[in-house]
Amino acid sequence: MAGRFGGLHISLPGLGSILLRPSAATTRTTITSNLPPINQDGLLAGGVDVNGQQSKRIGPTTAHSISSSSIGAGISDSNDSSINPPTTTTLLHHQPFDNSGEMALTVVKPSYPSIEMNMEDYVSETQRSNQVGDYSQLRTFFLTCFHSYASICATFKRFPDNGGDNEHDPELRMDFLNCVYDSLSTMPGAVHKTALRSIVHALLEEGRKLYSKDDVRALFVLLQCPLFSSPSTYSVYSHLLRQILGLSNSDHHLFVYWLKTLEANRFRNIVRHLLQFISIRQFPAGERGLPAPTRSRWWIPTGVRILALLNASNNNTSGSGPLVSYTEFYNSTLDHIDLMKEYLTWQSPDRPGQFSYCQYPFILSIAAKRFILTKDSEQQMILTARRSLVSKMSRNQPPRLELFFLNIHVRRSHFVLDSLNEPDYGMFIYYPNARCYWFSTSTETNLKEYNLIGVLMGLAVYNSIILDLHFPSICYRKLLSPPVVPANNSARVGVVRNFNLDDLAQFMPEVVFGLKELLAYEGNVEEDMALTFQVSFGEYNEVVTVPLMENAHRVPVTNANRNEFVRLYLDWILNKGIYEKFRAFYLGFHSVCASNALIMLRPEEVEILVCGSPKLDLRELQKNTEYDGYKSGDRVIKDFWDVLFELSPEMQKRFLRFVTGTDRVPVGGMAEMGDAPAETVHRAIECRRIRIGIGNQTQTELGNKDRQPNEYLLDYLQYIAQRLDIIL
């Protein structure tokens, strides 16, 4: 609340009260900005993407301006869930009028405090404080260090008197910063309170005079503070996030690049702090010291949008790969909210700009996305059937009941032709080393068969059924290109533009090796290799030669055009050579999964929905196993699980594949795998029954009746491994 002298009183749990007074002799210019949504591929809508390319603006944005009192008090009385970013202030000194009659403005050079402590002194003082229990010197350090943005930069910048926006380096002494934060986590609460008081002062400071981008640096430093893992600090944390959100788009891009420079575990900690912050505000459990949800409804949109910056940084593929897995951005607590309400809010044209978690799909777990996709696809199919029914009845025509069902006709006289074994009859090529299929580029096949396979894949997603039909990951990128079928029937679908050698290496590693050799060859490519712009493919003992351009047989591959040759080669295999077949496959899949919810899915997530997750959790399998005639505490049951847990991960997968038909786990986990695990345990334990079932030869291999149950189980699992070598 406002103080009687025009200042601000800030009350925080356990920290007491702070009074700050604004400077009376300053003139401020207010610059406002609002951050539009950031999609899961790292694109900043309304600005440029993280690679510097111009992007299309997504949705309307509205600039707001609020006073420093509102920021300091930490309370928003607006019922709208949109975000009011804080103002950025620039201090200007008025000078006398010059000869032209205009007032001259002079920019004063920043003056930073001198911070004496370095990393060696800090470590020494920390050790001394821990030994004697006296933290007064460290409290003084934290009070000074975090007192203002200027003091933060003076402490942790490598060259405090220099500004700059080097996107590859925040120019901070990260080793010192990490040392300070690692030790702060283990210090007494009194030190934490001192540090938080100082941070509050820095956040509420007005009239900052800083070198270029030092405000971004200070916020970058504060975001990493480990104290924000505690809900008691959320009143401070929320305003830190709000100030980050209030940065300009160009500063957000800089922030995204700097986040990429963090160590993976520190990046992960920031993600976890934000996810916890969102969860606690979404499901308040009476946390002491937190404002009422009605007065802090802006916390969730703010936290999610800052998390979007981290997601954009993680997805930025320039340089190294992602710092953490995309699954670490999942917030599983959101599985329990009204997901369809969130989806309809996102899809509603009458409520543009209204916050919805679906705007930021990286935060929704794959289970949540599957639920939305299934429900929306069901509603879309019902609406389509209803419209057809009404239209037919209005014209006194019989309704098309087939719209309500998927009809697959299997003729006894053409059983093989009509079966699902078409991968073995020329539709797809199986690559045993990669254990996956790809579309045949040479055979002529009825496109309806590709459409049917696409329909079945869509049904697998719709009904949460795992298919043992594996494609390389680029197949799922093609299925989402675009994620919604265009209204224009002539529009090209299933075409991936940003392909590379890694995409082909997933199923043709030998070919990729040769292409890399071509690109790296230091001799004369034209004379030594005698290649032209035509390639030959061998499929089903047939060799087909394909031109990659007009008059390809007359165009030699040279050192100058070999990159173009490789590009055209990849484009033919991944796009042009299979276009009509993949288009039929694409339309079949989308005929079942006809939902805008596909926009929210990553290609990796579509693959998991179709084929299941490769991550096997035997503890979950044990938890979801039901026993017939046994109890979980029986000796033989314990022996069974002990043996299974001791197997290597590969052997565990082989065991699961033998008993369930797949070594992958559905999205819902082991609980959705049916009764196969329970039956497997029963068969594995009843050793005599197993011996009878598999014959006399195996009975001899398993041993005699005097052996212990766990020995039988081990022999049984070894036998399974031998069987799998044949099955696989």
Legacy VTK file of the C-alpha trace (Angstrom):
# vtk DataFile Version 3.0
C-alpha trace
ASCII
DATASET POLYDATA
POINTS 728 float
0.000 0.000 0.000
1.090 3.605 -0.441
2.973 5.242 2.416
1.925 8.641 3.796
4.993 10.259 2.242
4.220 8.877 -1.219
6.351 5.758 -0.796
5.516 2.065 -0.878
5.014 -0.290 2.041
5.824 -3.912 1.080
4.893 -6.654 3.546
6.265 -10.137 2.900
5.957 -13.312 4.989
8.715 -13.348 7.585
10.489 -10.308 6.145
8.744 -7.455 7.894
7.898 -4.201 6.120
9.909 -2.109 3.663
9.220 1.548 2.776
10.514 2.878 -0.520
10.095 6.483 -1.685
10.274 7.456 -5.365
12.638 10.179 -6.459
10.830 13.518 -6.683
13.252 15.175 -9.102
13.059 12.835 -12.067
11.117 12.861 -15.285
10.168 9.508 -16.718
9.308 8.350 -20.207
7.187 5.212 -20.145
7.785 2.456 -22.666
5.289 -0.383 -22.686
5.314 -3.721 -24.448
3.430 -6.971 -24.290
4.796 -10.390 -25.139
2.615 -12.376 -27.557
2.373 -16.146 -27.245
5.438 -18.227 -28.031
4.824 -21.510 -29.759
6.545 -24.772 -28.956
9.006 -24.470 -31.854
10.604 -21.397 -30.326
8.787 -18.825 -32.494
8.012 -15.475 -30.942
4.723 -14.433 -32.480
4.569 -10.869 -33.656
8.332 -10.473 -33.868
11.137 -12.623 -35.101
11.943 -16.195 -34.254
15.000 -17.270 -32.330
16.906 -17.634 -35.584
16.217 -14.042 -36.551
13.550 -14.749 -39.188
10.445 -12.611 -39.472
7.388 -14.348 -38.098
3.665 -13.935 -38.455
1.844 -12.259 -35.594
-0.429 -14.600 -33.699
-3.433 -13.002 -32.119
-3.963 -9.452 -30.910
-1.797 -7.858 -28.266
-2.609 -4.919 -26.101
-0.142 -2.613 -24.419
-0.851 -1.698 -20.829
0.804 0.705 -18.445
0.749 0.403 -14.699
2.275 2.396 -11.917
5.206 1.331 -9.808
2.847 1.215 -6.835
0.908 -1.623 -8.453
4.110 -3.524 -9.133
5.369 -3.068 -5.607
2.160 -4.026 -3.930
1.996 -7.273 -5.869
-1.762 -7.055 -6.290
-3.812 -6.855 -9.474
-7.483 -5.997 -9.069
-8.287 -6.606 -12.724
-10.587 -9.515 -13.454
-8.943 -9.955 -16.846
-6.254 -12.623 -16.988
-4.129 -10.623 -19.413
-0.777 -9.364 -18.196
0.073 -5.768 -17.419
3.831 -5.517 -17.934
5.832 -3.087 -15.838
7.215 0.110 -17.202
10.825 0.651 -18.198
12.222 3.960 -17.022
14.956 6.126 -18.462
16.384 8.935 -16.364
16.779 12.212 -18.274
18.367 15.416 -16.916
16.847 18.677 -18.190
19.429 21.244 -19.294
18.918 24.944 -20.141
17.514 25.825 -23.571
20.060 26.007 -26.391
20.192 28.662 -29.133
17.454 26.954 -31.126
15.049 27.347 -28.261
14.831 23.579 -27.619
15.661 21.891 -24.365
18.859 19.803 -24.436
18.887 16.370 -22.836
22.043 14.838 -21.383
22.413 11.130 -20.664
24.363 10.613 -17.441
26.948 7.803 -17.485
26.037 5.042 -15.016
28.018 4.808 -11.807
28.133 1.322 -10.279
29.096 0.538 -6.684
32.406 -1.147 -5.967
31.957 -4.730 -4.743
35.114 -5.923 -3.042
34.350 -9.629 -2.620
35.539 -12.094 -5.268
34.962 -15.822 -5.532
37.979 -16.844 -3.435
37.075 -14.428 -0.641
33.456 -15.563 -0.753
34.352 -19.248 -0.433
36.695 -18.470 2.456
34.053 -16.395 4.247
31.423 -19.087 3.717
33.671 -21.715 5.263
34.418 -19.442 8.225
30.721 -18.668 8.735
29.775 -22.332 8.680
32.428 -23.152 11.262
31.672 -20.399 13.782
27.979 -19.935 13.011
28.365 -16.196 12.403
26.861 -15.122 9.067
26.923 -11.373 9.606
29.535 -10.755 6.907
27.636 -12.847 4.391
24.388 -11.057 5.231
26.162 -7.786 4.535
27.373 -9.168 1.224
23.883 -10.264 0.140
22.375 -6.984 1.290
24.859 -5.114 -0.894
25.068 -7.509 -3.823
21.333 -7.730 -4.637
20.388 -4.228 -3.512
19.963 -2.957 -7.087
20.396 -3.961 -10.695
23.599 -1.915 -10.715
25.028 -3.776 -7.713
24.079 -7.136 -9.239
25.941 -6.264 -12.439
28.866 -4.801 -10.484
29.192 -8.093 -8.600
28.775 -10.638 -11.372
29.718 -8.940 -14.656
33.168 -9.689 -15.944
33.602 -6.057 -17.005
31.113 -3.954 -15.011
31.717 -0.719 -16.944
30.916 -2.244 -20.327
27.486 -2.794 -21.849
26.565 -4.930 -24.823
24.189 -7.502 -26.220
26.379 -10.457 -27.101
23.751 -13.148 -27.621
26.282 -15.954 -27.233
27.628 -14.781 -23.883
25.897 -12.818 -21.088
29.395 -11.697 -20.023
28.855 -12.770 -16.434
31.163 -14.518 -13.983
28.986 -17.611 -13.999
31.374 -19.615 -11.811
31.064 -16.983 -9.075
27.279 -16.734 -9.484
26.877 -20.509 -9.306
29.082 -20.668 -6.219
26.995 -17.980 -4.484
23.678 -19.627 -5.290
24.843 -23.143 -4.384
25.977 -21.991 -0.948
22.939 -19.765 -0.387
20.622 -22.772 -0.536
22.239 -24.297 2.558
22.486 -21.140 4.669
20.230 -20.269 7.615
16.849 -18.618 7.122
18.138 -15.269 8.369
20.499 -15.064 5.392
17.637 -15.986 3.051
15.521 -13.156 4.458
18.340 -10.677 3.984
18.826 -11.743 0.365
15.080 -11.535 -0.337
14.801 -8.072 1.185
17.614 -6.926 -1.033
15.986 -8.472 -4.121
12.711 -6.717 -3.323
14.551 -3.399 -3.196
16.181 -4.120 -6.562
12.858 -4.986 -8.193
11.156 -1.831 -6.928
14.005 0.561 -7.630
13.099 3.465 -9.913
15.200 5.695 -12.120
17.815 3.061 -12.858
20.933 4.264 -14.672
22.471 1.192 -16.287
24.775 0.243 -19.099
23.211 -1.291 -22.210
21.273 -4.522 -21.494
22.295 -4.625 -17.838
18.626 -4.679 -16.857
18.303 -7.926 -18.845
21.473 -9.270 -17.181
20.188 -8.478 -13.699
16.883 -10.253 -14.369
18.794 -13.189 -15.863
20.808 -13.442 -12.638
17.765 -13.170 -10.366
15.767 -15.805 -12.250
18.378 -18.402 -11.253
18.040 -17.693 -7.527
17.376 -20.971 -5.662
15.275 -19.247 -2.996
12.346 -19.158 -5.415
11.824 -22.877 -4.925
9.893 -22.024 -1.749
6.233 -20.934 -2.014
6.876 -18.385 0.744
8.867 -16.328 -1.780
6.204 -16.316 -4.498
5.092 -12.745 -3.843
8.609 -11.670 -4.803
8.999 -14.302 -7.514
5.812 -13.248 -9.286
7.051 -9.669 -9.666
10.416 -10.837 -10.924
8.590 -12.834 -13.603
6.438 -9.840 -14.386
9.456 -7.634 -14.983
10.974 -10.242 -17.300
7.702 -10.401 -19.197
7.748 -6.614 -19.536
10.991 -6.610 -21.514
10.895 -5.713 -25.201
10.781 -8.436 -27.851
14.427 -7.852 -28.740
15.377 -8.271 -25.080
13.320 -11.456 -24.914
15.322 -12.843 -27.811
18.526 -11.962 -25.994
17.161 -13.619 -22.863
16.364 -16.769 -24.867
19.923 -16.993 -26.168
21.419 -16.436 -22.711
19.272 -19.177 -21.212
20.860 -21.540 -23.721
24.276 -20.862 -22.147
23.254 -22.313 -18.773
24.278 -25.713 -17.521
21.546 -28.313 -17.990
20.883 -28.827 -14.270
20.536 -25.074 -13.628
18.243 -24.678 -16.615
16.215 -27.610 -15.285
15.906 -25.992 -11.851
14.392 -22.843 -13.357
11.867 -24.983 -15.256
10.938 -26.834 -12.059
10.544 -23.607 -10.091
8.135 -22.284 -12.708
6.140 -25.510 -12.913
5.753 -25.604 -9.139
4.776 -21.924 -9.099
2.044 -22.608 -11.681
0.791 -25.756 -9.928
0.491 -24.138 -6.510
-1.413 -21.181 -7.914
-3.637 -23.468 -10.044
-4.433 -25.704 -7.075
-4.112 -23.501 -3.970
-3.787 -25.549 -0.815
-3.964 -22.768 1.734
-0.314 -21.773 1.470
0.466 -19.198 4.132
1.462 -15.761 2.940
0.061 -16.100 -0.587
-2.579 -13.641 -1.802
-6.051 -14.889 -2.611
-6.414 -16.439 -6.085
-8.816 -13.688 -7.115
-6.090 -11.103 -6.485
-3.260 -12.990 -8.160
-4.921 -14.540 -11.193
-2.202 -12.938 -13.338
0.420 -15.216 -11.775
-0.391 -18.241 -13.942
-0.311 -16.477 -17.358
2.887 -14.727 -16.330
4.585 -17.934 -15.194
3.507 -19.836 -18.308
4.769 -17.110 -20.630
8.148 -17.024 -18.918
8.235 -20.813 -19.217
7.620 -20.262 -22.937
10.898 -18.344 -23.106
12.731 -21.313 -21.633
10.957 -23.663 -24.024
11.973 -21.461 -26.948
15.555 -21.552 -25.713
15.473 -25.319 -25.288
14.108 -25.768 -28.821
16.675 -23.439 -30.333
18.672 -25.878 -32.437
21.486 -23.498 -33.308
24.695 -24.931 -31.887
24.078 -27.769 -29.439
20.910 -29.784 -28.924
18.254 -29.186 -26.250
19.433 -28.750 -22.671
16.638 -30.930 -21.274
14.017 -33.255 -22.689
10.795 -31.630 -23.869
8.964 -33.887 -21.404
10.495 -31.938 -18.494
8.189 -29.048 -19.400
5.132 -31.223 -18.776
2.980 -30.238 -15.812
1.103 -33.427 -14.968
-1.065 -31.661 -12.375
-2.853 -29.982 -15.294
-4.187 -33.403 -16.320
-6.844 -32.811 -13.641
-8.229 -29.484 -14.882
-11.132 -29.122 -17.312
-9.059 -29.722 -20.424
-11.911 -29.390 -22.902
-12.821 -26.017 -21.397
-9.240 -24.891 -21.948
-9.353 -26.211 -25.515
-12.661 -24.512 -26.347
-11.391 -21.252 -24.889
-8.376 -21.501 -27.178
-10.541 -22.321 -30.194
-13.248 -19.730 -29.530
-13.099 -16.810 -32.004
-15.267 -14.748 -29.646
-12.577 -14.624 -26.953
-9.337 -13.608 -28.686
-6.416 -13.092 -26.359
-8.024 -15.014 -23.507
-5.407 -17.108 -21.733
-5.541 -20.863 -22.213
-2.977 -23.532 -21.459
-3.568 -24.819 -24.995
-1.804 -21.699 -26.288
1.324 -23.148 -24.699
1.019 -26.888 -25.444
4.539 -27.689 -24.239
3.205 -27.541 -20.665
0.465 -30.128 -21.264
1.444 -33.763 -20.848
0.962 -36.175 -23.700
-1.846 -37.809 -21.722
-3.674 -34.466 -21.591
-3.153 -33.911 -25.310
-4.385 -37.406 -26.125
-7.541 -36.762 -24.100
-8.216 -33.502 -25.956
-7.443 -35.068 -29.338
-9.730 -38.045 -28.718
-12.650 -35.968 -27.449
-12.395 -33.372 -30.188
-12.027 -35.985 -32.944
-15.117 -37.732 -31.613
-17.081 -34.483 -31.623
-15.909 -33.615 -35.136
-16.971 -37.017 -36.487
-20.371 -36.738 -34.806
-20.889 -33.271 -36.271
-19.897 -34.484 -39.747
-22.286 -37.429 -39.552
-25.072 -35.234 -38.188
-24.700 -32.686 -40.975
-24.808 -35.440 -43.572
-27.861 -37.006 -41.930
-29.786 -33.716 -41.827
-28.831 -32.905 -45.406
-29.987 -36.284 -46.712
-33.250 -36.239 -44.797
-34.078 -32.714 -45.968
-33.867 -34.000 -49.567
-35.774 -37.219 -48.778
-32.667 -39.294 -49.445
-31.540 -42.316 -47.398
-28.843 -41.402 -44.854
-25.258 -42.615 -45.259
-24.935 -44.806 -42.195
-21.359 -45.697 -43.104
-20.356 -42.262 -41.818
-20.979 -43.572 -38.303
-18.668 -46.563 -38.743
-15.354 -47.561 -40.243
-16.082 -50.352 -42.698
-13.210 -52.654 -43.685
-14.093 -55.425 -46.166
-11.953 -58.578 -46.120
-12.753 -61.059 -48.913
-12.036 -64.720 -48.236
-10.918 -65.218 -51.818
-8.499 -62.269 -51.557
-7.528 -62.609 -47.920
-3.843 -61.835 -48.393
-4.551 -58.850 -50.614
-7.053 -57.438 -48.131
-5.046 -58.142 -44.987
-2.828 -55.796 -43.017
0.321 -57.603 -44.117
0.777 -55.190 -47.065
4.187 -54.089 -45.676
5.303 -57.497 -46.918
3.762 -57.033 -50.362
5.485 -53.938 -51.720
3.883 -51.001 -49.934
6.793 -50.425 -47.585
10.458 -51.338 -47.431
11.658 -52.824 -44.140
15.156 -51.866 -42.979
16.217 -54.534 -40.475
19.181 -52.636 -39.037
16.981 -49.672 -38.192
13.937 -51.875 -37.431
11.592 -49.516 -39.234
9.636 -49.161 -42.471
9.708 -46.551 -45.223
7.529 -46.017 -48.258
8.485 -47.796 -51.448
9.582 -45.398 -54.196
9.463 -47.907 -57.051
6.411 -50.149 -56.759
3.002 -49.183 -58.101
0.401 -49.820 -55.407
-3.241 -48.902 -55.013
-3.360 -45.623 -53.085
-6.421 -46.862 -51.176
-4.161 -49.312 -49.370
-1.933 -46.487 -48.133
-5.057 -44.618 -47.097
-6.188 -47.652 -45.107
-2.881 -47.886 -43.258
-3.217 -44.184 -42.399
-6.757 -44.808 -41.134
-5.568 -47.675 -38.940
-2.779 -45.535 -37.532
-5.326 -42.836 -36.713
-7.548 -45.434 -35.054
-4.607 -46.578 -32.954
-4.223 -43.035 -31.646
-7.975 -42.634 -31.181
-8.352 -45.904 -29.251
-5.003 -45.800 -27.390
-3.735 -48.960 -29.070
-0.038 -49.548 -29.708
0.908 -50.541 -33.255
4.054 -52.547 -33.903
4.606 -50.588 -37.122
7.626 -48.349 -36.752
8.516 -45.469 -39.053
11.438 -43.028 -38.762
10.688 -39.783 -36.964
10.454 -37.770 -40.192
7.254 -39.699 -40.981
5.557 -38.038 -38.015
6.889 -34.633 -39.025
5.302 -35.227 -42.417
2.019 -36.211 -40.751
2.021 -32.784 -39.088
2.865 -30.893 -42.301
0.427 -29.280 -41.888
-1.212 -30.503 -38.656
-4.690 -29.676 -40.002
-5.848 -30.734 -43.478
-6.134 -27.636 -45.725
-9.574 -26.747 -47.083
-8.037 -26.522 -50.562
-7.929 -30.065 -51.947
-5.080 -29.160 -54.276
-2.829 -27.971 -51.442
0.332 -30.018 -50.973
0.432 -32.031 -47.757
3.001 -34.249 -46.088
6.002 -32.363 -47.456
8.903 -31.562 -45.118
11.155 -28.694 -46.172
13.812 -28.591 -43.455
15.214 -32.091 -43.938
18.845 -33.130 -43.537
21.112 -36.171 -43.612
20.149 -37.137 -40.061
16.589 -37.791 -41.238
17.757 -40.274 -43.863
20.289 -41.835 -41.490
17.467 -43.191 -39.340
16.706 -45.854 -41.941
19.476 -45.615 -44.567
22.692 -45.095 -42.571
24.856 -46.710 -45.261
23.607 -44.287 -47.902
24.192 -41.344 -45.594
27.748 -42.516 -44.980
28.375 -42.441 -48.719
26.837 -38.991 -49.121
28.976 -37.623 -46.308
32.032 -39.072 -48.002
31.009 -37.286 -51.182
30.616 -33.953 -49.365
33.973 -34.322 -47.591
35.950 -35.558 -50.602
38.970 -33.309 -51.205
39.785 -34.498 -54.705
38.086 -33.812 -58.039
34.551 -35.191 -57.640
33.669 -35.017 -61.339
36.751 -36.867 -62.568
37.163 -39.348 -59.728
33.538 -40.347 -59.068
31.905 -39.819 -62.475
28.446 -39.204 -60.997
25.490 -37.529 -62.671
22.268 -36.080 -61.265
20.459 -39.378 -61.444
20.331 -42.069 -58.794
19.478 -45.752 -58.693
17.384 -47.471 -56.034
17.229 -51.175 -55.367
13.927 -52.464 -53.981
12.665 -56.065 -54.081
15.550 -57.158 -56.318
14.777 -54.457 -58.862
16.959 -51.460 -59.711
15.224 -48.246 -60.746
17.090 -45.177 -62.018
15.546 -41.793 -61.251
16.525 -38.365 -62.657
16.844 -35.660 -60.012
16.491 -32.819 -62.530
15.888 -32.212 -66.219
18.570 -33.788 -68.426
20.018 -35.309 -65.257
22.138 -37.837 -67.146
24.034 -34.979 -68.799
24.738 -32.998 -65.616
27.880 -34.177 -63.806
28.255 -33.924 -60.032
31.132 -31.567 -59.260
32.758 -30.046 -56.208
30.660 -26.948 -56.806
27.219 -28.601 -57.080
27.571 -31.667 -54.829
25.572 -30.012 -52.018
22.700 -29.511 -54.464
22.986 -33.146 -55.512
22.663 -34.308 -51.895
19.706 -31.976 -51.314
17.853 -33.289 -54.383
18.698 -36.875 -53.408
17.173 -36.401 -49.942
14.166 -34.567 -51.344
13.414 -37.436 -53.713
13.528 -40.152 -51.050
11.742 -38.159 -48.334
9.238 -36.170 -50.419
8.938 -36.324 -54.192
9.450 -40.026 -54.748
6.644 -40.977 -52.344
4.380 -37.923 -52.548
1.144 -39.516 -53.814
1.511 -42.528 -51.508
2.206 -40.434 -48.460
-0.614 -38.038 -49.351
-3.070 -40.963 -49.258
-1.512 -42.124 -45.977
-1.725 -38.559 -44.564
-5.400 -38.141 -45.523
-6.265 -41.533 -44.034
-4.691 -40.622 -40.694
-6.399 -37.228 -40.568
-9.776 -38.707 -41.511
-9.826 -40.259 -38.029
-7.770 -37.699 -36.097
-9.698 -34.750 -37.508
-8.895 -32.225 -34.811
-7.181 -28.881 -34.429
-5.648 -30.417 -31.317
-2.968 -31.902 -33.590
-1.480 -28.411 -33.681
-0.468 -28.929 -30.061
1.475 -32.131 -30.716
5.155 -32.543 -31.441
6.181 -35.213 -33.980
7.771 -37.190 -31.137
4.459 -37.174 -29.294
2.553 -38.484 -32.320
5.066 -41.321 -32.549
4.499 -42.190 -28.882
0.724 -42.135 -29.393
1.099 -44.597 -32.282
3.927 -46.861 -31.114
4.062 -46.271 -27.374
6.914 -45.062 -25.215
10.268 -46.886 -25.251
10.786 -46.115 -21.552
10.013 -49.189 -19.492
9.234 -48.854 -15.781
9.125 -52.280 -14.182
8.079 -50.780 -10.851
4.928 -49.540 -12.517
4.420 -52.958 -14.090
4.738 -54.551 -10.655
2.307 -52.045 -9.162
-0.340 -52.779 -11.814
-0.011 -56.577 -11.810
-2.935 -58.655 -10.539
-2.267 -62.197 -9.257
-4.419 -65.256 -9.830
-3.970 -67.685 -6.955
-1.024 -65.799 -5.466
-0.385 -62.777 -3.291
2.196 -60.050 -3.728
3.940 -61.168 -0.536
4.419 -64.809 -1.592
8.007 -65.999 -1.818
7.700 -67.101 -5.417
6.263 -63.695 -6.416
9.131 -61.878 -4.742
11.632 -64.179 -6.451
10.008 -63.517 -9.803
10.354 -59.737 -9.510
13.881 -59.985 -8.079
15.013 -61.905 -11.130
13.213 -59.571 -13.523
14.702 -56.460 -11.934
18.221 -57.895 -12.256
17.940 -58.249 -16.022
19.494 -55.681 -18.321
17.156 -53.043 -19.836
17.360 -54.780 -23.215
16.401 -58.143 -21.693
13.529 -56.515 -19.819
12.218 -55.104 -23.100
12.536 -58.503 -24.733
10.591 -60.054 -21.896
7.829 -57.478 -22.278
7.751 -58.007 -26.043
7.456 -61.767 -25.640
4.497 -61.616 -23.280
2.592 -58.622 -24.659
3.616 -58.444 -28.318
5.422 -55.114 -27.938
8.334 -53.700 -25.979
6.714 -50.292 -25.704
4.390 -48.807 -23.129
1.156 -46.948 -23.965
0.700 -43.318 -22.997
-1.366 -44.223 -19.962
1.412 -46.427 -18.609
1.477 -50.102 -17.702
-2.074 -49.932 -16.372
-3.345 -49.732 -19.963
-1.540 -52.846 -21.194
-4.430 -55.146 -20.321
-4.202 -58.464 -18.486
-1.118 -59.750 -20.265
1.335 -58.930 -17.436
-0.794 -60.751 -14.863
-1.126 -63.808 -17.081
2.613 -63.685 -17.744
3.463 -63.736 -14.048
1.101 -66.642 -13.553
2.690 -68.613 -16.400
6.197 -67.781 -15.274
5.581 -68.963 -11.738
3.865 -72.233 -12.659
7.075 -73.825 -13.903
5.589 -77.291 -14.435
2.822 -75.851 -16.584
5.392 -74.014 -18.669
7.435 -77.154 -19.210
4.383 -79.056 -20.409
3.441 -76.230 -22.729
6.795 -75.924 -24.453
7.683 -79.587 -24.789
10.150 -82.204 -23.570
13.220 -80.548 -25.018
12.608 -77.389 -23.063
11.778 -79.413 -19.949
15.280 -80.855 -20.053
16.753 -77.399 -20.555
14.894 -75.986 -17.578
16.277 -78.571 -15.192
14.887 -80.876 -12.496
12.161 -80.409 -9.913
14.597 -80.008 -7.024
15.773 -76.592 -8.149
14.641 -73.448 -6.355
11.786 -71.344 -7.850
14.054 -68.410 -8.641
16.356 -70.760 -10.580
13.399 -71.897 -12.635
12.460 -68.295 -13.280
15.948 -67.393 -14.428
15.986 -70.374 -16.798
12.568 -69.372 -18.072
13.680 -65.829 -18.796
16.816 -67.084 -20.531
14.625 -69.340 -22.627
12.493 -66.328 -23.506
15.591 -64.491 -24.687
16.494 -67.425 -26.946
12.987 -67.476 -28.353
13.109 -63.736 -28.971
16.201 -64.047 -31.111
14.022 -66.061 -33.486
10.934 -63.865 -33.143
12.798 -60.634 -33.768
LINES 1 729
728 0 1 2 3 4 5 6 7 8 9 10 11 12 13 14 15 16 17 18 19 20 21 22 23 24 25 26 27 28 29 30 31 32 33 34 35 36 37 38 39 40 41 42 43 44 45 46 47 48 49 50 51 52 53 54 55 56 57 58 59 60 61 62 63 64 65 66 67 68 69 70 71 72 73 74 75 76 77 78 79 80 81 82 83 84 85 86 87 88 89 90 91 92 93 94 95 96 97 98 99 100 101 102 103 104 105 106 107 108 109 110 111 112 113 114 115 116 117 118 119 120 121 122 123 124 125 126 127 128 129 130 131 132 133 134 135 136 137 138 139 140 141 142 143 144 145 146 147 148 149 150 151 152 153 154 155 156 157 158 159 160 161 162 163 164 165 166 167 168 169 170 171 172 173 174 175 176 177 178 179 180 181 182 183 184 185 186 187 188 189 190 191 192 193 194 195 196 197 198 199 200 201 202 203 204 205 206 207 208 209 210 211 212 213 214 215 216 217 218 219 220 221 222 223 224 225 226 227 228 229 230 231 232 233 234 235 236 237 238 239 240 241 242 243 244 245 246 247 248 249 250 251 252 253 254 255 256 257 258 259 260 261 262 263 264 265 266 267 268 269 270 271 272 273 274 275 276 277 278 279 280 281 282 283 284 285 286 287 288 289 290 291 292 293 294 295 296 297 298 299 300 301 302 303 304 305 306 307 308 309 310 311 312 313 314 315 316 317 318 319 320 321 322 323 324 325 326 327 328 329 330 331 332 333 334 335 336 337 338 339 340 341 342 343 344 345 346 347 348 349 350 351 352 353 354 355 356 357 358 359 360 361 362 363 364 365 366 367 368 369 370 371 372 373 374 375 376 377 378 379 380 381 382 383 384 385 386 387 388 389 390 391 392 393 394 395 396 397 398 399 400 401 402 403 404 405 406 407 408 409 410 411 412 413 414 415 416 417 418 419 420 421 422 423 424 425 426 427 428 429 430 431 432 433 434 435 436 437 438 439 440 441 442 443 444 445 446 447 448 449 450 451 452 453 454 455 456 457 458 459 460 461 462 463 464 465 466 467 468 469 470 471 472 473 474 475 476 477 478 479 480 481 482 483 484 485 486 487 488 489 490 491 492 493 494 495 496 497 498 499 500 501 502 503 504 505 506 507 508 509 510 511 512 513 514 515 516 517 518 519 520 521 522 523 524 525 526 527 528 529 530 531 532 533 534 535 536 537 538 539 540 541 542 543 544 545 546 547 548 549 550 551 552 553 554 555 556 557 558 559 560 561 562 563 564 565 566 567 568 569 570 571 572 573 574 575 576 577 578 579 580 581 582 583 584 585 586 587 588 589 590 591 592 593 594 595 596 597 598 599 600 601 602 603 604 605 606 607 608 609 610 611 612 613 614 615 616 617 618 619 620 621 622 623 624 625 626 627 628 629 630 631 632 633 634 635 636 637 638 639 640 641 642 643 644 645 646 647 648 649 650 651 652 653 654 655 656 657 658 659 660 661 662 663 664 665 666 667 668 669 670 671 672 673 674 675 676 677 678 679 680 681 682 683 684 685 686 687 688 689 690 691 692 693 694 695 696 697 698 699 700 701 702 703 704 705 706 707 708 709 710 711 712 713 714 715 716 717 718 719 720 721 722 723 724 725 726 727
